[in-house]
Amino acid sequence: MLTIGCHLSDRDGYLGMAKAAVSIDANTFQFFTRNPRGGAQKALDPHDIAAFEDYAPEHGIEVILGYAPYTANPASDKQAEHDFTMMVLAEDLARMAETPQAMYTLQPGSALGKPVDEALARVAAALNDVITPSLGTPVLVQTMAGEGTQVGSTFEQLASILDQVELDDHVGVLFDACRVWGAGYDIVDDLDGVVDEFDRVIGIDKLRAIHLNDSKDALGSRKDRHAPIGEGRIGFDALAGLVNHPKLRDVPFYLEAPDATLKEYGEAIGKFQKARASA
């Protein structure tokens, strides 16, 4: 079964997001845990969560994905940024525990001019501080395009982070198509080679979610600028190749497109579902 959805606003709570997903024939969704630029979380509504937990299994929603704010930077050595990041991770993971089917994803951040190996170690240390044996929410580190001093733009860097996490069964990777393309991995003409390299360096069992994002920029641009799905430099056929790849078929997929409406997301989801059915 194809598990696919898109990024949604949490304005109407978990039940509202689930209903919006179902309205476009999606069976998962992604949302920010708070304003993407930071800020406080709004209080959870226990009635909303209970209603969502009743509604989700009836409509095939088995997994959802919470997204940390962009301002969290676990790679930073600056004390204020570190303290903010740790506060965000602790609060967010406590929130995710209220919905047992949730995963949580974050960007590894930027080294800010410091040695990359030290930055990667700081990301792992942050994860070690917040991941406990009882944590039921998988934490996914995202692939990055390598803009500026970003870390996580190579599979080797991601492997270094995961290898330093003590409870490694609690962590995984979110593979972002736009970013791996920007980082120089050719998923258009050599998808098998990219997937095999990921498997060799990190392990395919660690790939827990995929962003089906198209790119405005060329291969190896080190940029992460999304194009409308199917209209960018990656294109629909290559993105559909991810959906149909034998090693990726069972991973949940999420669409992110600039200013996309719910209707437009639904149309794109329908195309991917058709591509899966015809494979």
C-alpha positions in Angstrom: 0.0 0.0 0.0 1.2 3.5 -0.9 1.4 5.7 2.2 1.4 9.3 1.0 0.3 12.7 2.2 1.4 16.3 2.4 2.3 19.1 4.7 -0.8 20.5 6.4 -1.5 23.4 8.9 -2.4 22.3 12.4 -4.8 25.2 12.7 -7.8 22.8 13.2 -5.9 20.3 15.3 -5.1 16.7 14.7 -8.6 15.7 13.7 -8.8 18.6 11.3 -5.6 17.6 9.6 -6.7 14.0 9.4 -10.0 15.0 7.8 -8.1 17.3 5.3 -5.8 14.4 4.4 -8.7 12.0 3.8 -10.5 14.6 1.7 -7.6 14.4 -0.8 -7.2 10.6 -0.6 -4.1 10.8 1.5 -3.4 8.4 4.4 -0.7 10.4 6.3 0.2 14.0 6.9 3.1 16.2 8.1 2.8 19.3 10.3 5.0 21.7 12.2 5.1 21.2 15.9 5.1 25.0 16.4 5.8 28.0 14.2 8.6 27.0 11.8 10.6 30.0 12.9 10.3 29.1 16.6 7.9 30.2 19.3 5.7 28.5 21.8 3.5 25.5 21.2 -0.2 25.9 21.5 -1.8 23.7 24.1 -2.9 20.3 23.1 -6.7 19.6 23.3 -7.3 16.1 24.8 -10.7 15.9 23.1 -9.1 16.6 19.7 -6.5 13.9 20.3 -9.1 11.4 21.4 -11.2 12.2 18.4 -8.2 11.8 16.1 -7.3 8.5 17.6 -10.8 7.3 16.9 -10.9 8.7 13.4 -7.4 7.8 12.1 -7.6 3.9 12.1 -11.0 4.0 10.5 -9.5 6.0 7.6 -6.2 4.1 7.2 -3.9 6.7 8.9 -1.3 4.7 10.6 1.6 7.2 10.8 2.0 11.0 10.9 5.0 13.2 11.0 5.8 16.1 13.2 8.4 18.6 12.0 10.7 20.6 14.3 11.1 24.4 13.7 13.8 25.5 11.3 15.4 27.5 14.2 16.4 24.4 16.1 20.1 23.9 15.4 21.6 20.9 17.2 24.9 21.4 15.4 25.5 24.8 16.9 28.1 25.3 19.7 26.5 28.6 20.8 24.9 28.2 24.2 21.8 30.2 23.5 21.0 28.2 20.4 21.8 24.9 22.2 19.5 25.7 25.0 16.7 26.7 22.6 17.2 23.5 20.6 17.1 21.3 23.7 14.0 23.0 24.9 12.3 22.5 21.5 13.3 18.8 21.3 12.2 18.0 24.8 8.8 19.8 24.4 8.2 18.4 21.0 8.9 14.8 21.9 6.7 15.1 24.9 4.0 16.3 22.5 4.5 13.5 20.0 4.1 11.0 22.8 0.4 11.9 22.9 -0.1 10.4 19.4 1.5 6.9 19.3 1.6 6.8 15.5 3.8 9.9 15.2 7.3 10.2 14.0 9.4 13.4 14.5 11.9 14.9 12.1 14.5 17.7 12.5 17.2 19.3 10.4 20.7 18.6 11.8 21.6 22.3 11.5 24.7 24.3 10.6 28.3 24.1 11.9 28.6 27.9 11.7 32.2 27.8 10.8 33.3 25.2 13.3 34.8 21.8 12.3 32.2 19.5 10.7 33.1 16.5 12.8 32.5 18.5 16.0 29.1 19.7 14.6 28.1 16.2 13.8 29.1 15.1 17.3 26.9 17.9 18.8 23.9 16.7 16.8 24.4 13.2 18.2 24.9 14.5 21.7 21.6 16.5 21.5 19.8 13.3 20.4 21.4 11.3 23.2 20.2 13.9 25.7 16.5 13.6 24.7 16.2 10.0 23.5 15.3 7.6 26.3 14.7 3.8 26.2 11.0 4.5 26.7 10.7 7.0 23.8 8.1 5.6 21.4 8.5 8.3 18.8 11.2 7.6 16.1 13.4 10.7 15.5 14.4 11.2 11.9 17.4 13.4 10.9 16.9 15.0 7.5 19.2 15.0 4.5 20.4 18.5 3.6 21.4 20.2 0.4 24.6 21.6 1.9 23.8 25.3 1.8 26.3 27.5 3.7 27.7 25.5 6.6 24.8 22.9 6.8 25.8 19.5 7.9 24.0 16.3 6.8 24.5 16.8 3.1 26.3 13.6 2.6 25.3 10.1 3.5 28.6 9.7 5.4 27.8 12.7 7.6 24.4 11.3 8.4 25.9 7.9 9.2 28.4 9.6 11.5 25.5 11.2 13.5 23.5 7.9 13.7 26.6 5.9 14.7 27.1 8.2 17.7 23.5 7.8 19.0 23.5 5.4 21.8 19.9 4.2 21.3 20.2 3.8 17.6 17.0 1.9 17.2 15.2 5.1 18.0 16.6 7.1 15.1 16.4 7.1 11.3 16.7 9.3 8.3 14.2 11.4 6.3 15.3 11.4 2.6 14.4 14.7 1.0 14.4 14.4 -2.8 15.1 18.1 -3.4 17.9 18.2 -1.0 19.7 15.0 -2.0 19.5 16.4 -5.6 21.0 19.7 -4.5 23.7 17.8 -2.6 24.7 16.1 -5.9 23.0 12.7 -5.7 21.5 12.0 -9.1 18.1 10.5 -8.4 17.0 11.3 -12.0 19.5 9.2 -14.0 21.0 7.0 -11.3 18.3 6.3 -8.6 19.4 2.7 -8.1 23.0 3.9 -7.5 21.9 6.5 -5.0 19.7 4.0 -3.1 22.5 1.4 -3.1 24.9 4.0 -1.8 22.5 5.0 1.0 22.1 1.3 1.9 25.8 0.8 1.9 26.7 3.9 4.0 23.7 4.2 6.3 21.5 1.2 5.9 18.2 1.1 4.1 16.5 0.1 7.3 17.2 3.6 8.6 15.3 5.3 5.8 12.0 6.0 7.5 10.3 8.7 5.4 10.7 10.5 2.1 9.9 14.1 1.0 8.8 14.0 -2.6 10.0 17.5 -3.3 10.8 18.9 -6.7 13.7 21.4 -7.2 14.1 24.7 -9.0 17.8 24.2 -9.2 20.3 22.0 -10.9 21.9 18.8 -9.7 24.7 19.7 -7.1 23.5 23.3 -6.7 23.6 22.9 -2.9 20.2 24.7 -2.9 16.9 23.7 -1.4 14.3 25.6 -3.4 11.1 23.7 -4.1 9.3 23.7 -7.4 5.7 22.7 -8.0 5.6 18.9 -8.0 6.6 17.6 -11.5 7.5 21.1 -12.8 11.1 21.3 -11.5 14.5 19.9 -12.5 13.8 16.5 -10.9 10.4 16.0 -12.6 7.4 13.8 -11.9 8.8 10.6 -13.5 11.9 10.6 -11.3 9.8 11.3 -8.2 7.5 8.5 -9.2 10.6 6.3 -9.4 11.1 6.8 -5.7 7.5 5.8 -5.0 8.0 2.6 -7.0 11.5 1.7 -6.1 11.5 -1.8 -4.5 13.6 -0.7 -1.6 11.4 2.4 -0.9 7.9 1.3 -1.6 6.9 0.8 2.0 8.2 4.1 3.3 5.7 7.0 3.9 6.0 9.8 1.4 5.3 13.5 2.0 4.7 16.3 -0.5 5.9 19.9 0.1 5.3 22.4 -2.7 5.4 26.2 -2.6 2.0 27.7 -2.0 0.2 24.5 -3.0 -3.5 24.4 -2.2 -5.1 21.3 -0.8 -6.7 20.6 -4.2 -3.3 20.8 -5.9 -1.8 18.4 -3.3 -4.7 16.1 -3.9 -4.1 16.1 -7.7 -0.4 15.3 -7.2 -1.2 12.5 -4.7 -3.6 11.1 -7.2 -0.9 11.0 -9.9 1.5 9.2 -7.6 -1.2 6.7 -6.6 -1.8 6.1 -10.3 1.9 5.7 -10.9 2.1 3.1 -8.2 -1.0 1.2 -9.5 0.5 1.0 -13.0 3.9 -0.1 -11.9 
